[in-house]
Amino acid sequence: MADIQLVHIVDDEEPIRRSLELLLRKPGYRIEKWPDGESFLKGADPTQPACVLLDVRMPGMNGLEVQSEMAERGFNLPVIVLTAHGDIAIAVNAMQGGAIDFLEKPFEGDQLLRALETGFSRLADRKSWRERETRARTQVALLTQREHEVLDGLACGYPNKTIAYDLGISPRTVEVYRANAMEKLEVTNFADALRIAFSAGLGSEKDWRRRYSVGVSRSSGQAPAAS
């Protein structure tokens, strides 16, 4: 099993923790068991990819409180809520709080395994996105300030004339910086350049307007031509 296949079991009942561990060790998951929410929040590593099986009804902090505290402390982990029969309203609250699924006790093993597959798929998507973002930021860091600015403007959807006006340069110069940026990003078409720009966090019209003191509407994508 890959390192990310760690499952936290947070439940105050030892027989349930033990049965879940037996069920999940067979397909190869790594397990960490916690008797209450407080010990989980204190002892678990929030930076290590994992899924959390979280019981709702526990002494001390209940599952919803643990879920809320996880968000506060940066536990960006998929949560599967375990509820007793009739706790649908609580399960809905948990889903609204970001849980990916809920299971009513007693539940089938296949239900649990499917829920975990969903959770780990989301983790894989996040990891893939972070890797693309890091790679894109590294690529964009190779650009000069002007090339970066032009790419940012293009990612905002502005035409060359608008970017030229805001930056105080000519449209022809914008074209030169655009070509230089694409060469450094090692792309041959503009769509690929935009994908890198978006992954690197460029393309915020709000930031552009604040940075260049732009007060006019961009709905038409036009601005007065630079002199």
C-alpha positions as CSV (number, residue, x, y, z in Angstrom):
1,M,0.0,0.0,0.0
2,A,1.3,3.5,-0.7
3,D,2.3,5.7,2.2
4,I,-0.8,7.9,1.9
5,Q,-3.0,4.9,2.7
6,L,-3.2,5.8,6.4
7,V,-6.6,5.7,8.2
8,H,-7.3,7.4,11.5
9,I,-10.0,5.7,13.5
10,V,-11.5,8.1,16.1
11,D,-14.1,6.3,18.2
12,D,-14.6,6.0,21.9
13,E,-15.6,2.3,21.8
14,E,-12.7,-0.1,21.8
15,P,-14.6,-3.0,20.2
16,I,-15.5,-0.8,17.2
17,R,-11.9,0.5,16.9
18,R,-10.7,-3.1,17.0
19,S,-13.2,-4.4,14.5
20,L,-12.4,-1.6,12.1
21,E,-8.7,-2.2,12.4
22,L,-9.2,-5.9,11.6
23,L,-11.3,-5.0,8.6
24,L,-8.9,-2.4,7.2
25,R,-5.6,-4.2,7.8
26,K,-6.6,-7.0,5.4
27,P,-6.6,-4.8,2.3
28,G,-3.3,-3.2,3.6
29,Y,-4.3,0.1,5.1
30,R,-2.1,1.5,7.9
31,I,-4.2,2.3,11.0
32,E,-3.9,4.7,13.9
33,K,-6.5,4.5,16.6
34,W,-7.7,7.2,18.9
35,P,-10.2,6.9,21.8
36,D,-11.5,10.5,21.6
37,G,-11.3,13.6,19.5
38,E,-8.9,15.4,21.9
39,S,-6.2,12.7,21.7
40,F,-6.6,12.6,17.9
41,L,-6.2,16.4,17.5
42,K,-3.2,16.4,19.8
43,G,-1.4,13.3,18.5
44,A,-2.1,13.1,14.8
45,D,0.1,14.6,12.2
46,P,-2.0,17.0,10.0
47,T,0.6,17.1,7.3
48,Q,0.5,13.4,6.6
49,P,-2.0,12.4,4.0
50,A,-4.8,10.2,5.6
51,C,-8.5,9.6,5.8
52,V,-10.3,10.0,9.1
53,L,-13.1,7.7,10.3
54,L,-14.8,9.9,12.8
55,D,-17.5,8.8,15.3
56,V,-20.2,11.5,15.9
57,R,-21.2,10.6,19.5
58,M,-18.2,10.6,21.8
59,P,-17.7,11.9,25.3
60,G,-16.0,15.3,25.5
61,M,-15.8,16.7,22.0
62,N,-18.4,15.2,19.6
63,G,-17.6,14.4,16.0
64,L,-18.9,17.7,14.7
65,E,-16.8,19.6,17.2
66,V,-13.7,17.6,16.2
67,Q,-14.4,18.2,12.5
68,S,-14.7,22.0,13.2
69,E,-11.5,22.0,15.2
70,M,-9.7,20.1,12.4
71,A,-10.5,22.9,10.0
72,E,-9.2,25.5,12.5
73,R,-5.9,23.6,12.9
74,G,-5.3,22.8,9.3
75,F,-6.2,19.1,9.2
76,N,-7.0,19.1,5.5
77,L,-8.0,15.4,5.6
78,P,-11.0,13.7,4.1
79,V,-13.5,12.8,6.9
80,I,-16.0,9.9,6.8
81,V,-18.4,10.3,9.6
82,L,-19.7,7.2,11.6
83,T,-23.2,7.7,12.9
84,A,-25.8,5.7,14.9
85,H,-29.1,4.9,13.3
86,G,-31.3,8.0,13.2
87,D,-28.5,10.5,13.2
88,I,-29.2,11.7,9.7
89,A,-29.6,15.3,10.7
90,I,-26.1,15.2,12.3
91,A,-24.7,13.5,9.3
92,V,-26.1,16.3,7.1
93,N,-24.4,18.8,9.3
94,A,-21.2,16.9,9.0
95,M,-21.5,16.8,5.2
96,Q,-22.1,20.6,5.2
97,G,-18.9,20.9,7.3
98,G,-16.9,19.1,4.6
99,A,-17.2,15.4,5.4
100,I,-17.0,13.4,2.2
101,D,-19.4,10.6,3.3
102,F,-21.3,9.2,6.3
103,L,-21.9,5.6,7.3
104,E,-24.7,4.5,9.6
105,K,-23.7,1.8,12.1
106,P,-23.8,-1.1,11.5
107,F,-22.5,-0.8,8.0
108,E,-21.1,-3.2,5.4
109,G,-17.4,-3.5,4.9
110,D,-17.8,-2.8,1.2
111,Q,-19.5,0.5,2.0
112,L,-16.5,1.6,4.2
113,L,-14.0,0.5,1.6
114,R,-15.8,2.4,-1.2
115,A,-15.9,5.5,1.0
116,L,-12.2,5.3,1.7
117,E,-11.4,4.9,-2.0
118,T,-13.3,8.1,-2.6
119,G,-11.3,9.8,0.2
120,F,-7.9,8.7,-1.1
121,S,-8.9,9.7,-4.6
122,R,-9.4,13.2,-3.4
123,L,-6.1,13.2,-1.6
124,A,-4.4,12.1,-4.9
125,D,-6.1,14.9,-6.7
126,R,-4.8,17.4,-4.2
127,K,-1.3,16.0,-4.4
128,S,-1.4,16.2,-8.2
129,W,-2.6,19.8,-8.0
130,R,0.1,20.8,-5.5
131,E,2.7,19.3,-7.7
132,R,1.4,21.2,-10.8
133,E,1.3,24.4,-8.8
134,T,4.8,24.0,-7.5
135,R,6.1,23.2,-11.0
136,A,4.3,26.2,-12.5
137,R,5.6,28.6,-9.8
138,T,9.1,27.4,-10.5
139,Q,8.7,28.0,-14.2
140,V,7.2,31.5,-13.8
141,A,10.0,32.4,-11.5
142,L,12.4,32.2,-14.5
143,L,10.6,35.2,-16.1
144,T,11.7,38.8,-15.8
145,Q,9.4,41.2,-14.0
146,R,8.0,42.6,-17.2
147,E,7.5,39.1,-18.7
148,H,5.7,38.1,-15.5
149,E,3.5,41.2,-15.7
150,V,2.6,40.6,-19.3
151,L,1.8,36.9,-18.6
152,D,-0.3,38.0,-15.6
153,G,-2.3,40.5,-17.8
154,L,-2.9,37.9,-20.5
155,A,-4.1,35.5,-17.8
156,C,-6.6,38.2,-16.7
157,G,-8.0,38.0,-20.3
158,Y,-6.8,41.5,-21.3
159,P,-5.7,42.2,-24.9
160,N,-2.3,43.6,-25.7
161,K,-3.5,47.2,-25.9
162,T,-5.0,47.1,-22.4
163,I,-1.8,45.5,-20.9
164,A,0.3,48.0,-22.8
165,Y,-1.7,51.0,-21.5
166,D,-1.7,49.8,-17.9
167,L,2.1,49.0,-17.9
168,G,3.0,52.2,-19.9
169,I,4.6,50.3,-22.8
170,S,3.7,49.8,-26.4
171,P,1.5,46.9,-27.7
172,R,4.5,45.8,-29.8
173,T,6.6,45.5,-26.6
174,V,3.9,43.4,-25.0
175,E,4.1,41.0,-27.9
176,V,7.9,40.7,-27.5
177,Y,7.5,40.0,-23.7
178,R,4.8,37.5,-24.5
179,A,7.0,35.6,-27.0
180,N,9.9,35.7,-24.5
181,A,7.7,34.3,-21.7
182,M,6.5,31.5,-23.9
183,E,10.0,30.6,-24.9
184,K,11.2,30.4,-21.2
185,L,8.1,28.4,-20.2
186,E,9.0,26.0,-23.1
187,V,5.5,26.1,-24.6
188,T,4.6,26.5,-28.3
189,N,0.9,27.6,-27.9
190,F,-0.7,30.2,-25.8
191,A,-3.2,27.8,-24.2
192,D,-0.3,26.0,-22.5
193,A,1.2,29.2,-21.3
194,L,-2.2,30.2,-19.7
195,R,-2.4,26.8,-18.0
196,I,1.0,27.4,-16.3
197,A,-0.1,31.0,-15.4
198,F,-3.3,29.8,-13.8
199,S,-1.5,27.0,-11.9
200,A,1.0,29.6,-10.6
201,G,-1.8,31.8,-9.3
202,L,-1.7,34.5,-11.9
203,G,-4.8,36.0,-13.6
204,S,-6.5,37.9,-10.7
205,E,-8.2,41.0,-12.1
206,K,-8.7,42.3,-8.6
207,D,-5.0,42.2,-7.9
208,W,-4.2,43.7,-11.3
209,R,-6.6,46.6,-10.8
210,R,-5.2,47.3,-7.4
211,R,-1.6,47.0,-8.5
212,Y,-2.0,49.4,-11.5
213,S,-4.7,51.7,-10.0
214,V,-7.2,50.7,-12.7
215,G,-10.7,52.0,-12.1
216,V,-12.4,51.4,-15.4
217,S,-14.5,48.4,-16.3
218,R,-12.8,45.6,-18.2
219,S,-16.1,44.2,-19.5
220,S,-15.1,45.2,-23.0
221,G,-11.5,44.3,-22.6
222,Q,-10.5,47.7,-23.9
223,A,-8.6,50.7,-22.6
224,P,-7.2,53.8,-24.3
225,A,-4.2,53.1,-26.4
226,A,-0.8,54.1,-25.1
227,S,0.8,57.1,-26.6
